[in-house]
């Protein structure tokens, strides 16, 4: 990519210095700067990786810097075990707990309503 000339816009100058520079370039008092994108890109590539990272020392330094300072225990996986008893009283107890929710999000569930639901469920099975 060839050198490109910077064309300042007086309306886009964000500071007074930028505006003065743009005016000087527009009037011909100063020469507009040029940008060599290829050279800038090549220079940026040199700085993108440090010298230490090109050796094994960089990897060792990174590992020691990010190594945990404290040992943590490994969590043990547990599986919840629920047993279906088939006893409607177990469900009634659970329904009472939900009905008395402190958040108020649960609807009022009465014992009679739960019994009706259980009876309907038994009839369908």
URHU-V629356 format. One record per residue. N is the residue number from 1. SS is DSSP state (2 for helix, 1 for strand, 0 for the rest). Layout:
# URHU-V629356
N & SS
N & SS
This chain:
# URHU-V629356
1 & 0
2 & 0
3 & 0
4 & 1
5 & 1
6 & 0
7 & 0
8 & 0
9 & 0
10 & 2
11 & 2
12 & 2
13 & 0
14 & 0
15 & 0
16 & 2
17 & 2
18 & 2
19 & 2
20 & 2
21 & 2
22 & 2
23 & 2
24 & 2
25 & 2
26 & 2
27 & 2
28 & 0
29 & 0
30 & 0
31 & 0
32 & 0
33 & 0
34 & 1
35 & 1
36 & 0
37 & 2
38 & 2
39 & 2
40 & 2
41 & 2
42 & 2
43 & 2
44 & 2
45 & 2
46 & 2
47 & 2
48 & 2
49 & 0
50 & 0
51 & 0
52 & 2
53 & 2
54 & 2
55 & 0
56 & 2
57 & 2
58 & 2
59 & 2
60 & 2
61 & 2
62 & 2
63 & 2
64 & 2
65 & 2
66 & 2
67 & 0
68 & 0
69 & 0
70 & 0
71 & 0
72 & 0
73 & 0
74 & 0
75 & 0
76 & 0
77 & 0
78 & 0
79 & 0
80 & 0
81 & 0
82 & 0
83 & 0
84 & 0
85 & 0
86 & 0
87 & 0
88 & 2
89 & 2
90 & 2
91 & 2
92 & 2
93 & 2
94 & 2
95 & 2
96 & 2
97 & 2
98 & 2
99 & 2
100 & 0
101 & 0
102 & 0
103 & 0
104 & 0
105 & 0
106 & 0
107 & 0
108 & 0
109 & 0
110 & 0
111 & 2
112 & 2
113 & 2
114 & 2
115 & 2
116 & 2
117 & 2
118 & 2
119 & 2
120 & 2
121 & 2
122 & 2
123 & 2
124 & 2
125 & 0
